[in-house]
């Protein structure tokens, strides 16, 4: 390996979390083939780590990726995060002394605190992979109440740090063009600001109509009697802070009004009771809902059995920078999507490739329009797959990161 290609990759998400496996490891594995040597530090949740540690080690066993998992601390709020950052810096100091890093690639704001510190201390090239407007996400998601003086202080602290990240980073990655446009509108950003747009990419080999296991699909269809449903819809992923369960169920009520024997499956690790309780409150029969987790390897085979997918995301300021991982994966299977507009580039992509419909409001009129779009097959599966390849290709994302790394290394002092 040539000198000047030792990269420290920092993620506050764990590699044993789904995001780590879909949005970090595939990139690093491919980038390592370009001659980069990675030291990967991530923060792992105890339960997921104990269950998935061996799987991650197997994924990287034949690579030059050195994985250093650190324990994630959740409580008490704020203090636990500060402690994690302290531990991270202490670990970095030791590692950098052993073998200096030339680039620090930080995924999100928490690890960017260490990235900024490294740049100032050792002049390491600082790549800020922002992932979203973190402080505003916490407020928009009602995690931080600004009426609370502690959270108001933390919010202001991170908004100040955000400004430093944008001004001090050697390069910034935004998930969306809408996010980049918003950043460039900030009064302190000048024309020399360097930013690239790289969406959450999808593994188009895994999420492919060519990767359907007919045995898995047939077994699932038989077990859940899918042939008894006139239309089949699904949602995939955690419900979490941003996804609008109530509105998705309201939309499904419109579907049921037209097709009484329709199914909405939630493929999630979340507690089923929350979903069933809300569905019942809206008058939706339990036999019209499935709630269950899916192993990643089974997802393409199972979702291929469904007519369409639905996801609604709260359209708030911070979501201008949001790129839902699920969108690329679903589109790669040629499956149409019902979603909402004003979330990053999501609506633009849906409109461009007739990949479904992005509603403009959460009301019955828009739900009817969306239902009819899918029912009348006003989409083109080949176009949907083309859209996935043009926007969410993992290989394109890797090429974009490779180009950024090369530029950072060429400007190294």
Secondary structure, 3 states (H helix, E strand, C coil): CCCCCEEEEEECCCCCCHHHHHHCHHHHHHHHCCCCEEEEEEEECHHHHHHHHHHHHHHCCCCCEEEEEEECCCCCCCHHHHHHHHHHHHHHHHHHHHCCCCEEEEECHHHHHHHHHHHHHHCCEEEEECCCCHHHHHHHCCCCCCCCHHHHHHHHHHHHHHHHHHHHCCEEEECCHHHHHHHHCCCCCCCCCCEEECCCCECCCCCCHHHCCHHHHHHHHHHCCHHHCCEEEEEECCCCCCECHHHHHHHHHHHHHHCCCEEEEEECCCCHHHHHHHHHHCCCCHHHEEEECCCHHHHHHHHCCCCEEECCECCCHHHHHCCCHHHHHHHHCCCEEEEECCCCCHHHHHHHCCCEEEECCCCHHHHHHHHHHHHCCCCCHHHHHHHHHHHHEHHHHHHHHHHHHHHHHHCCC
